[in-house]
Structure formats: structure tokens, C-alpha cells
């Protein structure tokens, strides 16, 4: 059993990380670090360095903070010889994550930049099916209501918060996992509320006839779908990758939910002495932020 500490006890820690760890025989949630949040029955710290000093048996740190404050914690954890698991997106900038990779390799610890949507139940089947196909068209639709899924989380509209790319990068993590060829951004339109620093809607056109539509103002039915056309087939991933339909027929799904699968992968990486840091979804977001045409839209308030 591996001793682990969770840092940043907020929405995703409570919704997913804590239940996944508590249900696993492979992990012991041994401490938390958060300024406010705690987990019943688990020793709680507000100071990260104090936790590291007090619990030398904790070999793994899982960082559930928003991206901007995450680098400093990750660097300190690696310097203290601990393995590190990063929530998505792995950081605020590409260079800081590349530096973390270097630091982890030098310290001989595992760094896992997680992409939870890649573990969604239908993704592996779609990837396997598409591996030898010629893709003719891809349509990605990620339309959700930010007020429902990120209530009051103002950091998403601050620099480094990524705006609608916070969920949109999940779609891009699936896209880069399942497509058998690389694609690159050709143009993008980013709609930015006049009181925000990050987009609330985005339309991305990639090479190879791949299009993505991200909308954070969707009311009513929510939609997280990817449809891939090949010369003779149609593969659709529904519900954020959790259901795969091939030519109208539901496919076999993987057995684990996303977060149990992430922690199983983390345990495997540690046991094998490996790291897993794939920046490709974040490169597409950085390209959109660099090259996208900005349109100012109505102010946004939670
Ligand atoms: P959150 O609830 O707003 O923040 C998580 C925790 O981080 C907070 O409770 C806070 O804990 C700590 N924190 C926030 N700002 C901080 C700062 N400047 N310095 C130190 N600690 C800070 O966010 P979240 O929704 O859990 O998202 C966290 C990460 O998980 C993001 O990268 C997000 O993309 C990813 N994620 C979120 C979801 C989701 O549905 N929300 C799903 C999958 C992945 P304290 O105030 O107690 O210190």
C-alpha cells in the first residue's frame, strides 16, 4: 500500500480523488494539505512543508489545486523526493511543466500529468478501432454550463485559468489520444467576456478537417461528444468519452471509472520507475491562445 497526501481539498478532490483513494486497497490517504478543506479522519495540514516534514512515509503527492499555484507545490514535492501526480491541465505554462519533468528525472521520482478524460470508459475502444483508419472528419462538441459545473470558481477567468479550455482541454486530451495522426491548429475564434481574462466560448479549426466547439454558456442539455468519420465508419464518443458507439453499435467499455484508473496508472508508473507527461492537449490550447482571433462579448458573472 502506498501512502499519499492530497493537496488542495476543493471540488475535484472531494468529488473524485478522495472516493477513489478510499475505495482502493493500493492507497492510504495519509494526509491532506489545504488552507480550508479537510477530509474526515485524515490528518489535515495547512502548511505543505510541515506535512512533508511530519510524514516521511508519504511517498506520493497528488496535487488537486488550480493550475497557477500548482508548480510551486510540485517543485517542492520533487525536491523532497516524492512522486507527484498533477491534475489537468498539468500547469499554467508549458515551460513550467517541462521543467517539472526535468526535475523529476533528476530526482529519480515519478511525475504523472494526468488527463482524466483519457480514462473515460469508451476511449480505449475508440482508440483501438481508429488506429489503422484514415480519418476524414472530426466534430468535437463540448457545451456545458459553467455556473453549474464550476460554481463561484473565479480562477477559471483569471490569467492561467484557461476559461472554457478548462473543460475543453479534456476533449483535446481525448482527441490527441484516439486520432491515429497528429493535427495542428489552423485558426480559432475566442469569445472573451469584457470583464474576464479568458474565453467563455471557443471555435477551433484544426488540420485534417477536425473542428472543436467549446461553449461554457450552454443551458439545458449538456453535451460532451466527439464524432469521428473515417472513409467507411462513424465512431461517436458520448458523455465525455464514457460511451462509445461504433457504426451505431455500443462498444465494450473499460472496467474502471476515470479516477480509479488514474490512480491505478500512477501506482504502475511508480512500480516501473516511469513518468508520463504528455503536453499535446495543452499545446493546442497554447496555440489557440497565441493565434486565436478574440471577440469581446457580454460581461460574465456567476
Ligand atoms: P477548486 O475547488 O476551485 O480549487 C481546489 C482547491 O485548491 C481549493 O479548494 C483550494 O483549497 C485550493 N486553492 C485554490 N487556489 C489556491 C491558491 N492560489 N493557492 C493554494 N491553494 C489554492 O478547483 P477544482 O474544481 O477542484 O479544480 C482543481 C483542478 O482540478 C483544476 O486544474 C481543474 O481543471 C481540475 N479538475 C476539475 C474538475 C471539476 O469538475 N471541478 C474536474 C476534473 C479536473 P484551500 O482553499 O482549502 O487551500
Boltz pocket constraint, residues with backbone or C-beta under 6 A from the ligand:
constraints:
  - pocket:
      binder: B
      contacts: [[A, 7], [A, 8], [A, 9], [A, 10], [A, 11], [A, 12], [A, 13], [A, 33], [A, 34], [A, 35], [A, 36], [A, 37], [A, 64], [A, 65], [A, 66], [A, 67], [A, 69], [A, 87], [A, 88], [A, 89], [A, 116], [A, 149], [A, 150], [A, 153], [A, 166]]
      max_distance: 6.0
